[in-house]
Amino acid sequence: MEIRLKHLRRNYGSLHAVDDVSLHIPSNTVFGIIGRSGAGKSTLVRLISMLERPDEGEVYYDEKRVDNLDKKELILARRRIGMIFQNFNLFSSRNAAENIAYPMEICGMDKSAIKKRTDELLELVGLSGRGNAPISTLSGGQKQRVAIARALAVSPDILFCDEATSALDPQTTRAILALIKEIQKKMNLTVVMITHQMEVVRDSCDYVAVLDSGRIVEEGRVADVFAKPESATTKDFLSNITSVHDSVVRWSQDGGRYTLRFRGSKTDAPIISTVSNETGAIFNIRAAGVQNVNGEEIGIIVCDIGPNKEAQDKAVASLMSKGIIVEEEK
């Protein structure tokens, strides 16, 4: 299902939580919305998912406007969406299967149909045979798998994930993201991923919108945004992905006036040595690495260039002529 937002606004007193947001979320994709704490992410997802009405603007699911539905239509429309939260929101008084069954019970489904669907979902999320497990006995990753199964119980068209992996360790996060991507492909879902972690966007999303102070400051295909970030907010997010696991390693905290971004086959080419030989420039590399973004290699080098301004200018011109994106810290 395609989602379109037109000039959404939501204010809380003098706070402009969502400020004139227009966005197109294509059908059958994983779309990330990223921002710092307080950027307006959670408010935006509440507007998109019809949990709140905007002060201004319109929300469309395919061609149907949904922000102005009456109570009866709203209930029916909400059954077309599933939601996953950071804190799981499971019933401790119910076991895993009973938690998954709950939305189907609310919809009045037949008990035998509920049982069949619950067993299917337990298998889908990798918890086959664990239906009778009390929630208190499950790990964080297993609880999130139950929450995912519950969100899929009534076969939604849209799945919202609001910081769904923030409470999980890195290894479990990667497993949950892989599961969500697998489910998205199997069920042809539109998945909207709300997060403050650029790693989540990189590992799971097809498209991304960057939110800052209630406004969209950048959007596009994830590989394009990683290869050529435009906004200061996006660059700041990308600069923080520098751990060994992410294959980008910083070994010097000093310097690093230039950030070079490589894409695709350029990550394997001897471009630095070629430019150095051509121009006489000297490169002092402070950080470097390659990340896989949606199957495409995106490389980054943080460096200083010497020994003088003439060499710097020649090196930058040469790099850009070879298709390398060069950012200079002013």
N, C-alpha and C positions, 0 to 999 in steps of 0.2 A: 504494500500500500504506500502510495506517495503522500508526503506531508508538505504542505506549504504554509508558511507563516507570513503575514502581511502587516508590517508596521505595529508589532505588538508593543504595548506599554503596560507596566504594572508598577504602581507606586505604593509605598507604605509611608504615609506622611510626606516628609521632604526627601525620602530616599527613593531614587529612581532605580529600582531593582532590575527591571527590564526596560530598556530605553530605545524604542523604535527599532525593534529587531525584525528583519525580513529574511527568510531562509527557505531554501528548497532542499528537502530531504528525499532523494530518489527512492523509488520502490526497490525492495529486495537488495538492500545494501546494509552495511554496518556504518553508521554515521556517528562520529565522536563530537561531543561538545566539551571543550576543555577551558578551564579558567581557574584562577586562584580562589582561595576561600573568600567569599563575599563578592565574587564577580557577578553573581546572579544566576548561576547554573541551576540550582535546585528550584528557584522560582520559575525559570524558563521551562523546565521539564514539567512542572505542575500545570503550567498554562498549556503546553503541548498535549499533555495527557488528560486534559479536561478536569483536573482536580481543583483548579481555580479558573475564574473568568478574567480575561484581561480588562484593564481600564479602557484601553483602546486597541484597535487592530482586529485581525481575523485569523482563524485557524481552519485549514481545510484538510480533510482526509480524502484523497483523490479529488473529486470535484465537489464534494459535499462540505459545506461549512458546518463546523461542530462546536464553535465557541458560544453559540447562541441557542443551543437546543433546550427544549423544555425538559422537565424532570424525567418523564417517561422515555423520551428519545435519548436522553443522556445515559440512563441506565443501560439501554440496549447498545449504545455506542461504546460504552466502557467495557462491555464484554468482548470487544474486538481487540483489546489491548491487555498485555501482561506486564507486570512490574517486578523488578528485583531490587532489593535495597541493601545497603551496607551492613545492616544489623540483622539481616535474615527475616525478622518479624514472623517467626514460626510460633505455633501454639505449643507450649511446653507440656500441656495436658494431653496432647495427641501424639501418636507415634508418627513415623515418617509417612507411611501410606495415608493415614488419616489427615495429615496436613495437606498432602497433595489432593485428596478427595474433596476438601472443603469447598472450593469454588464450584465444583460440579454439583455438590449438594445444594448450594445456594441457587443454582440454576434449575434444580428439580430434576436432574438426570436420574434414570433408572439405576438401581443399586448394582445390577449385573454389569451395566455399561460403565459405571464408575469403577468397579473392580477391574474390568478389562483395561480401561484407559490408565488407571493407576499403575498396573503392572507394566504396561507398555512404557510409561514415562520413567518408572524406576530403572528399567533396562536402558532406556535412552540416555539417562544421566549417569550410568555406571553404578547403580545401587541395587541391581537385581538381587532379590533375596533379603534385602534389608528393610522391607516395608514395616515390619513389626518393631524395629529398633526405636526405643525412646529417644527423643530429641537430645536429652542430656548426655547420651552416650556417644553422640556423633562429634566428629572433629569439625573445625570451622569450614573446611572445604566440603565436607559431606553435608553440612547444614545448608551451604549455599547451593549444592546440587539439588537438595530437596526443594529449596526456594525456587530454583529454576524450573523444576518439574511442576510445581504448583502454578507458576506463572504461565506455563504452557497447557494447563489442564483443559481449558475450554477452546483450544486451538486458535489463539489470537492471530491477528494480522500484523500487529506491532508489538515489539518487546522493548520496554524501557529499562535500562540498567543504571540506577542512580548510585554511583560510587560502589558498584557491586563487589569490587575486589579490594577495597581500601583496608578492610579488617583482616586480610589474609597475608600470609608470608609469600615471598617472591615465587617460590616453586609452585605453591598452590594457586597463586594468581595466574601463572602461565597455563596451568592445567584448566582452570575455569575459563580463561579467555579462549583456549583452543576448543573447549566444549561448546561455548556460545557460538563460535564461528562455524563449527560443524553442524550445530542445530539450525543456524540461520540458513545454511545451504540446503539442508534436508527439507526444511519447512517453508523455504522461500519467504522468510520473515523480513520485515524492515526493523532493524535494531538501532535504537538510539542510545548511545553510551555516554553517560555523564561522568566526567572524571577530572581530577586535578593532576593526573600522572601522564606525562607524555609517552612513557613506555607502553601504557595501555592503548593509546591511540596508535602507536607504531605497530604493535603486535596484533591488533584486532580490527582496526577500522579501515574502510575504503575511502571515506571522506572525513574532513574535520572542519569545525568552526571554532575559532578562538574567541572567547568572551572576556571582556575587560570592562569593569564598571557598568555592566548592563548592556553593553554594545558589542556587536560583532566587529572585531578588528581585522580578521583574516579568515578566509575559508577556501577550500579547494580539495583536490585529491591529496591524500596523505603523502604520497611520494613527492608530489610537487611542492608541498609546504615544507617537507624536510629538506628537499634539495635547494629551495630558494625561499626561505622565510622573509616576509616583508615587514611585519610589525615588530616593535621592540618587545612586546609581550611574548610572541612566538619564539623569538631568538633567545629570550631569557629561559623559557621552558626547555629549549633544545640544548642550551649550554649546561643544563644540570644533568643531562644524560651522559655521564662520564665515568661510569663504573666499569670494572673489568668484565663483568658479565655482559654488559651491553656492547663490548668490543670497542669502546672508545676509552682510551687510557690517557690521563693527564699525569705527567711525571714532574712538571714544574708549575708551581703556582704563580711564578713571576712572569711578567711579560705576556706576549700573545696579542700583539696589536692587530694582526691580520687573521681572519678566519676564511679558509678556503673550503669550498664545497664541491665535491666530485659526484658524478652520477653515472650509473651503468658501467660501460666498458672503461671509462676514464679512471675508475678506481684501480685498475690493473696496469695502467700505463705509467712509464717512468717520467712523469711530467715535471716533477720538482728538479730532478737531475738535468733534464733537457733544458729547462728554463735557466737553471744555474749556469750551464755551459754556454747558452746563447747570450746571456746578459752579464755574466760575471757576478750576479747577485749571490749573497750568502743567506741560507735559510737556517734559522734556529727554531727547531720544531719543539713546541711545548706540550702539545697533545695531538693525538691522531687515532683514527680507527675507522672501521666500516660497519654499517648496520644494514640489516636486511629489512626493507620496508615494503610490505606487500609484494615480495618476490623480486624486488629491485634493489641493487646494491647502491647505498648512499654513503659516500666517504666524507670525512671532515679532517682538516688539519688546522690547528691553531699554532701560529708561528710569528716570529719577528723576521724582518727582511733587512739585510745590510749590504754593504758597509756604509752606504750613504743614500741620500735622497734620489740621486740620479739612478742608482742601481734599483732602488725600490720602485721607482716609476716605470723603468724598463721591465722589471719582473712582473709587476701588476698588469701592464699592457700585454705582455706575452701570455700570462696565465689566462686573461680574459679572451685573447684571440684563440686560445685552445678550448674554449667553452667552459672554463672553470669560473665559478661564482666567487668573487672576492669581496669580502666585507672588511672595512677598516674601522677600527675603534678610534673615535675622535677624542 
